[in-house]
Amino acid sequence: MKLVGILGSARKGNSMALFEAFAEGAEAAGADVESVWLKTLDFTPCRACESCFKTGVCIVKDDLQNIVELIDSIDALALTTPVQFGGPSAYMSMFFSRCQQYFGRKYVLKLPDRPHAKSKGAGILIAASAADNPDYFTCVKRISRYVFNTLDFTPRASLWVPGLEEPGDAKKNPEALERARELGELVAQERWDVLRW
């Protein structure tokens, strides 16, 4: 399995610690894992020019184009974000906006979603928040589902860990790290019978 994690955090904090544990479990179970930290990329949000509605390709040439090409051929995509004001991080929101080209390709032009993919991919969501109100996660989960569907990934599994206030709190939470590690193993083994979105 080829798995890519899109990391939406502005710092190396809790959501990234959860992804690292997830990746560790996935690699132990045989997955080839790669991660992309959005903060390190030079990219902009969607311009709403709708050029992709004519061509299926975004006209903005920046670092995100390489990520688009990567997504086109992987088996699983793990979106990882801190929950901020009940939504995804600013970096993740920018990434989501640029997925408009997939919307144009799929729904406007009726073209194959991911032409180089062997089959429909698996979507995984990993989120961390300080607040323990489930409504905070509900919004991120709903948005991510829409994005996964547009990108041709079936939403397969999600992990939300609340109560992580300070940047290093996840690393002090062995239970949360173990949950993330176990999730990685199950995803790599494609245990969709036991995983829940």
C-alpha positions as CSV (number, residue, x, y, z in Angstrom):
1,M,0.0,0.0,0.0
2,K,1.2,3.5,-0.9
3,L,-0.1,5.9,1.7
4,V,0.4,9.7,1.8
5,G,-0.3,11.9,4.8
6,I,-1.2,15.6,4.3
7,L,-0.2,17.5,7.4
8,G,-2.1,20.7,8.0
9,S,-0.5,21.9,11.3
10,A,1.3,25.2,11.5
11,R,3.7,23.6,14.0
12,K,5.1,20.3,15.0
13,G,2.5,19.7,17.6
14,N,-0.2,17.2,18.5
15,S,-1.7,16.3,15.2
16,M,1.7,15.7,13.8
17,A,2.6,13.5,16.8
18,L,-0.5,11.4,16.1
19,F,0.4,11.1,12.4
20,E,3.9,10.0,13.3
21,A,2.5,7.2,15.5
22,F,0.0,6.3,12.7
23,A,2.8,6.2,10.1
24,E,4.9,4.0,12.4
25,G,2.0,1.5,12.7
26,A,1.4,1.5,9.0
27,E,5.0,1.0,8.1
28,A,5.3,-1.8,10.6
29,A,2.4,-3.5,8.7
30,G,4.1,-3.1,5.4
31,A,2.8,0.2,4.0
32,D,5.0,2.7,2.1
33,V,4.3,6.0,3.9
34,E,5.1,9.5,2.7
35,S,4.1,12.8,4.3
36,V,3.7,16.3,3.1
37,W,3.8,19.2,5.5
38,L,1.7,21.9,3.9
39,K,3.5,24.6,5.9
40,T,6.7,23.9,4.0
41,L,5.1,24.4,0.6
42,D,4.8,27.6,-1.4
43,F,1.1,27.6,-2.5
44,T,-2.0,29.8,-2.5
45,P,-5.7,29.0,-2.1
46,C,-8.0,28.6,-5.1
47,R,-8.6,31.8,-7.1
48,A,-12.1,30.8,-8.2
49,C,-11.2,31.4,-11.8
50,E,-12.9,28.2,-12.9
51,S,-10.2,27.4,-15.5
52,C,-10.2,23.8,-14.2
53,F,-13.8,23.6,-15.3
54,K,-12.5,23.7,-18.8
55,T,-9.3,21.7,-18.6
56,G,-9.5,19.7,-15.4
57,V,-6.2,21.2,-14.3
58,C,-5.4,24.1,-12.0
59,I,-3.6,27.0,-13.8
60,V,-1.8,28.0,-10.7
61,K,1.8,26.7,-10.9
62,D,3.2,26.2,-7.4
63,D,4.3,23.5,-5.1
64,L,0.8,22.0,-4.8
65,Q,1.0,20.7,-8.4
66,N,3.5,18.0,-7.3
67,I,1.1,16.9,-4.5
68,V,-1.8,16.7,-7.0
69,E,0.3,14.3,-9.2
70,L,1.2,12.3,-6.1
71,I,-2.5,11.9,-5.0
72,D,-3.4,10.6,-8.5
73,S,-1.6,7.4,-7.9
74,I,-1.7,6.4,-4.2
75,D,-3.8,3.8,-2.4
76,A,-4.6,5.8,0.8
77,L,-4.7,9.4,1.9
78,A,-4.5,10.5,5.5
79,L,-5.6,14.1,6.2
80,T,-4.1,15.3,9.5
81,T,-5.2,18.6,11.1
82,P,-5.6,20.4,14.3
83,V,-9.2,21.4,14.9
84,Q,-9.5,25.2,15.1
85,F,-12.8,26.9,15.7
86,G,-14.5,23.6,14.8
87,G,-12.8,23.5,11.4
88,P,-9.6,22.4,9.8
89,S,-6.4,24.4,10.0
90,A,-5.7,27.4,7.7
91,Y,-3.2,25.3,5.7
92,M,-5.6,22.4,5.3
93,S,-8.4,24.8,4.3
94,M,-6.1,26.2,1.6
95,F,-5.4,22.7,0.4
96,F,-9.1,21.8,0.3
97,S,-9.8,24.9,-1.8
98,R,-7.3,23.8,-4.4
99,C,-9.1,20.5,-4.7
100,Q,-11.6,22.4,-6.8
101,Q,-9.7,21.1,-9.8
102,Y,-10.8,17.6,-8.9
103,F,-14.4,18.9,-8.7
104,G,-14.1,20.3,-12.2
105,R,-12.6,17.2,-13.5
106,K,-15.1,14.8,-11.9
107,Y,-18.4,16.7,-11.9
108,V,-18.1,19.3,-14.7
109,L,-15.9,17.5,-17.3
110,K,-16.9,14.0,-16.3
111,L,-13.3,12.8,-16.5
112,P,-11.7,10.0,-14.5
113,D,-11.0,11.2,-11.0
114,R,-7.5,9.7,-10.6
115,P,-6.5,8.3,-14.0
116,H,-3.3,6.6,-12.7
117,A,-4.9,5.0,-9.7
118,K,-5.5,1.2,-9.8
119,S,-8.7,1.5,-7.7
120,K,-10.7,3.8,-5.5
121,G,-8.5,4.9,-2.6
122,A,-9.0,4.9,1.2
123,G,-9.5,8.2,3.1
124,I,-8.3,8.5,6.7
125,L,-8.8,11.6,8.9
126,I,-6.6,12.3,12.0
127,A,-7.5,15.3,14.1
128,A,-6.4,16.8,17.4
129,S,-8.2,19.5,19.5
130,A,-8.0,21.2,22.8
131,A,-11.8,21.2,23.2
132,D,-13.6,18.0,24.0
133,N,-16.9,19.0,22.4
134,P,-17.8,16.4,19.7
135,D,-19.3,19.1,17.6
136,Y,-15.8,20.4,16.9
137,F,-14.9,17.1,15.2
138,T,-18.2,16.7,13.4
139,C,-17.5,19.8,11.2
140,V,-14.0,18.7,10.2
141,K,-15.3,15.2,9.6
142,R,-18.1,16.4,7.3
143,I,-15.8,18.6,5.3
144,S,-13.2,15.9,4.9
145,R,-15.8,13.5,3.7
146,Y,-16.7,15.8,0.9
147,V,-13.1,16.3,0.0
148,F,-12.4,12.5,0.0
149,N,-15.4,11.9,-2.2
150,T,-14.3,14.5,-4.7
151,L,-10.7,13.1,-4.8
152,D,-12.1,9.5,-5.3
153,F,-11.2,8.2,-1.9
154,T,-13.7,6.3,0.2
155,P,-13.8,7.7,3.8
156,R,-12.6,4.6,5.7
157,A,-11.4,5.6,9.2
158,S,-11.1,8.6,11.5
159,L,-9.4,9.4,14.8
160,W,-10.1,12.4,16.9
161,V,-8.2,13.0,20.1
162,P,-9.5,15.9,22.2
163,G,-8.0,17.5,25.3
164,L,-4.7,18.3,23.7
165,E,-4.1,21.9,24.8
166,E,-0.3,22.3,24.6
167,P,1.9,21.4,21.6
168,G,3.5,18.4,23.4
169,D,0.4,16.9,25.0
170,A,-0.1,14.1,22.5
171,K,3.4,12.8,23.2
172,K,2.4,12.6,26.9
173,N,-0.7,10.6,26.0
174,P,0.4,6.9,25.4
175,E,-3.2,5.8,24.9
176,A,-3.7,8.3,22.1
177,L,-0.4,7.4,20.4
178,E,-1.3,3.7,20.7
179,R,-4.7,4.3,19.1
180,A,-3.0,6.1,16.2
181,R,-0.4,3.4,15.9
182,E,-3.1,0.7,15.8
183,L,-5.1,2.6,13.3
184,G,-2.0,2.7,11.0
185,E,-1.6,-1.0,11.2
186,L,-5.3,-1.7,10.4
187,V,-5.2,0.7,7.5
188,A,-2.1,-0.9,6.0
189,Q,-3.8,-4.3,6.5
190,E,-6.9,-2.9,4.8
191,R,-9.1,-4.1,7.7
192,W,-12.1,-2.2,6.6
193,D,-14.3,-4.7,8.4
194,V,-13.2,-3.3,11.8
195,L,-12.5,0.3,10.9
196,R,-15.1,2.9,11.1
197,W,-15.4,6.4,9.6
